[in-house]
Amino acid sequence: MRALALRIARLCGYLALTLPLMPVQALFVARRSPLAASFPMLYHRLCWRILGFRVVERGERSTHRPTLFVANHVSYLDITILGGLLKACFVAKADVARWPLFGTLARLQRTVFVERHVRRSAEQRDAISQRLAVGDDLILFPEGTSSDGNRVLPFKSALFAAAEVPTGSAAIAVQPVSIAYTRLNGVPMGRWLRPYFAWYGDMEMAPHLWDLLGLGVVTVEVEFHPVVSRLEFPSRKALAQYCQRAVADGLAAALSGRERTPEPPTPAPLAAPSAVGAPT
């Protein structure tokens, strides 16, 4: 009975927050106000309170503009977690735009929608590159799908194509980001409880969300790894593999609760190159 009351309270609170703020954000977007980028951060942080998220942040966020943040993908909840930390837009598959309510919210956050097919790779690159070129920071989930939250799937190198194109006088900064759902009501989750928050495979969203709303306070650990650029790697594939390893190591450290060892300093060279390596 308590879980049912919590579900209803959280659902009502979420809708009471979201529905009135949607036209406000729509106005900011229509007027191209700077608030169109920053207002969603406030919204997502308020959602943390309603939905019971305790977010622990590690590392330093990139201060370069633009930055392509690349993260592992566990659930639709990742949007709210990262959206509350970063003044950035998401890159999502095109069918997200057709989701009830969440599709509208994605459009209001100026999400870049892409068709993730090999034959459309050039269009994907151009869509992402155009937004980076105007200085927008973007958040990309290069696994191409969500996982069970216990591991990181291989990163698709094709999705890093936009990072090969310099913008203005600087190369594009790329920052790996690890997201880990680690504790429920202060108790380590373990791999068997984590799928209550992970959304993957053939899970249906509505039942999954309803179950999730009845749970307690979840701790989410987000780690920002050192910034790199495409210029530091011999190929796009090498960049994708490096980012995947950094994210996987961060996830493993968060899930195990082990102490972090100091990471090397952020690589400095993000200046414009004389030549950009050919894509692989």
N, C-alpha and C positions, 0 to 999 in steps of 0.2 A: 504494500500500500504506500509505503514511504517512497519507493522508487517511482511509482506512478505519479505521485504528487510532485516529485522532483522533475520528472519528464514534462509535465504540464506547465510547471512554473518556468522552466527553462525555455520551452517552446514559445510560451506567451511572451516572455521577456525578450527573446530573440526577434520575434515578429514586431513587438512594440517598438523595438529599437530600429529595426531594418526598414520597415515600410515607410515611416515618416522621413527617414534620411535619404531614401532613394531619389525623390525629386530634388533634394538639395544638391546631391552629387551630380544629378543630370544637368542642373543649372550651371554648376561649375564647369562641367565638360563642355556644354554648349557655348559658354562664354570664354572657353580656353583659359580659365583662371588658374593660377599656380596652385590654388587650393584643390584642384582636381587631382593633384598628385599626393598632397599631404593629408587631405581629409580622410581618405580610406584608412590611414594608419590609426587615427583616433577611433574610427568605427571598429576596426578589428580588435583593438585593445579593449574596447568595451565588451566585445563579444567574448574575449578571454574571461572576463569576470562573470558573464552570464553562463557560459558553458563550463566553467570550472577548470580553466587552464592555468597552470603555474609555469611560466616560461623562464628557463635559465639560459642565459646567453654567455657564450665563451668566445674568445678571440676578438679581433677587431674588424669591424665592417670596412669595406673598401671606401675610400674617400675619392677615388678616381671617378670621373664622369666621361663617357658612360662606362658602366660595369655590367658585365653579363654574369649574374649569379647562377651557379649550377648546383642543384641540390638533389638528393635522393627523394623519392616520392613514395609516401606511405599511404596517404589518404587525402580526401577532399579537405580534411582539417588542416593540411599543410598550408592551404591558402590563407586561412585566418592566422596561423602562427607566423608565417613569413610576412604576411601583409601588415601585421602589427609592428614589425621590426624594420621594414625597408620601404622607403618611398620609391617604389618600383612597380612596373607592370608585369603581368605574367604572360608567358607563352603557353598556349593550350591548344589541344586538338580541336578541330573545327566543330565537332558535334557537341562540345560543351556549350556553345552558343545557343543550342536548341533546348538545353535543360530548363525545366520550369524554375522560375525564381533565380536559381544560381546562374543560369545563362545571362539573365538581365544584369545581375550583380557583376558578372565578369565583364560585360560590355561597359558598364559604368566605371569599372576600374581600368578601362582602356586596354583590355587584354588583346594580345596579338594572337589571332586564330590562324592555325596552319593545318594544311592537309598533310599528314605524315605518311606519304607514299614516296618510294624511291623516285618515281617519274616526276614528282613535284618538288624534288630537293632544291632546284634552282629558285623556285617560287618561295619556298620556306626561307632560304638564305636571304632573298631580297626583302621579304616582309620584315624579318628581324633586323637586317642591316639598316633599313630605312628608319626604324625607330631608334636604333643606336646612333645613327648619324645626326639626329636632331637632339641628342643628349639624354634620351630616356634610359634609365637603368631598367634592365629586364631580368626576370627570374625564369629560368628554364629547368625543366625536369628531363634530363637527357636519357633516363632509362626508357622513356617512351611509354611507360605504364607504371602502375603502382605495385608495391611489393607487400610482403607480410610484416614489414617493419623489423625483421630480424637480420636482414642482409641487404646488400646493395647489388642490383642487377647491373650488367655491363652497360656502359654509356655508349649511345649511338654517335659515332664520330660525325655523321652527316649533319647533326644538329649543331655542331660547332663551326659550321662553314662561315657564319656571319662574323665570327671572331677573327677571321683572316683579313678582314677589310679594315684598314686604318680609318679613323674618323678625324678629319681636320688635321691637326698636327700631332696626334698621338695614336698609338696602337690601342686596341680595345682591351681593357682590364677584364680578366676572368677570375672569379673567386668561387672556389668550391665551398659548399655549405652542407653540413651534416644535420639531419633532423632525427631525433631519437625520442620515442615515447617510453619513459623509463619507470615511472612510479604511479601507483593508484592509491590515493589517500595516504601518501608517504611510504608505502610498502613497495619494494621492487616488484615489477609486474611479472617478469619471467616470460618465456616465449609463448606460453599457452594463453596468457591474458592479453598479450599485445594485439592479436587479431580483432579484439573488441574495438580497437581504435583504427587499425589498418583496414583499408577497403581495397580489395583486390580480387582477381579471378572473376567468378560469376556472381559475386555478392550483389544483392539488390540494395540500392541506396536507402529507400524508405525504412525497411525493417532494421537495417544497420544503424541508421541515425536514431531511430526510436529507442533501440537498446542502449546506445551510447548516451543518450540524454538522461538515462536513469542511473548512470554510474557517478562516482564521486569526483574528487579533484585529481586531475592527471598532471604529472610533471612532464614537461617537454623540454629536452635539452637541445639547443641550437648552437653549433660551433662554426665559426667563420675561420676558414683556413687561409694561409698566405695567398696574396694576389699574384697571379702570373699573367703572361700574355702568350699569344700564339707564336710570337717571335722567338721564344725560348725553347721551342720544341721542333724537331726535324719534320714533323708531319701533324696533320690534324688528328690522326689516330693516336699519336703519342700524347697529345694534349688531353684527349678524351680519357686515355688510360691513366694518366697522372691524376686527373680530377677524380676519377672513379676510385682510385686507391686512397686518395686523401679523404674522400667522403666515407669510404668503407672503414678506414682506420678510426675516423672520428666516431662513427656509429658504434663500432666494436668497443671503443673506450667508454662511451657513454653507457652502453648496455652492461658492461662488466663492472662499471664503477671504479675502474682503475685510475690512478693519478696520471695526469697528462705530463709528458716530458716537454720541455721548452721546444717550440718549433723554430726553424731557421727564420731569419728576418725576411720580410717581404721583398721579393726581387725588385730591384729598382728600375730597370730599363723599360719604360713604357713610352719612350719617345718614338717619333715617326721613323720607320725603317727606310732604307734606300731601296729595298726590294722585299716583297712578301713572298714567302715560300709557296710553292704550288700546292693546291689541295690534293689530298690522297683519295 
